Amino acid sequence: MAEQPLKERDAMICRACGNEERASEGYPCDGCGTFICLVCSMRGVTRCKECQAKVGDTSESA
């Protein structure tokens, strides 16, 4: 008897860049808790696009 392939998926869409990554390889958004991928996290992204738009670009205020 052949085993049926698993149909489970461990992937989520990054709310900052839109890439699909493994759910275990990412962090929550600082604002709302949605998924931010590991690559974006390593680049310093801590908020999803929506939360960043609400906060605005904070680099100009410094």
C-alpha positions in Angstrom: 0.0 0.0 0.0 1.3 3.4 -1.0 1.1 6.2 1.5 -0.9 9.3 0.6 1.2 12.5 0.4 0.6 15.0 3.2 -1.5 18.0 2.2 -0.5 20.1 5.2 1.2 23.4 4.5 3.4 25.3 6.9 3.6 28.5 4.9 2.4 32.1 5.5 2.5 35.2 3.4 4.8 38.0 4.7 2.7 41.1 5.3 5.7 43.3 4.6 7.1 41.9 1.3 4.4 39.4 0.1 6.7 36.4 -0.1 5.5 33.0 1.1 7.7 31.6 3.8 7.6 28.9 6.4 5.5 30.0 9.3 8.2 29.0 11.8 10.7 31.2 10.1 9.4 34.7 10.9 8.2 37.1 13.6 5.0 38.9 14.4 4.4 42.5 13.4 5.0 45.0 16.2 1.7 46.7 15.5 -0.8 44.0 14.8 0.9 40.6 15.1 0.6 39.5 11.5 3.5 37.5 10.0 6.8 39.1 9.0 9.3 36.8 7.3 12.8 36.2 8.5 14.4 38.0 5.6 12.4 41.2 6.3 13.1 40.8 10.0 16.9 40.6 9.3 16.5 43.8 7.2 15.1 45.6 10.2 11.4 45.5 9.2 9.3 45.2 12.3 5.9 46.3 11.0 3.6 45.1 8.2 2.8 47.5 5.3 -0.5 48.6 6.9 1.0 49.3 10.3 4.0 51.2 8.7 1.6 53.3 6.7 -0.3 54.2 9.9 2.9 55.2 11.7 4.5 56.9 8.7 8.1 57.2 8.0 9.8 57.9 11.3 13.3 58.5 9.8 12.3 62.0 8.7 11.5 63.1 12.2 15.0 62.6 13.6 
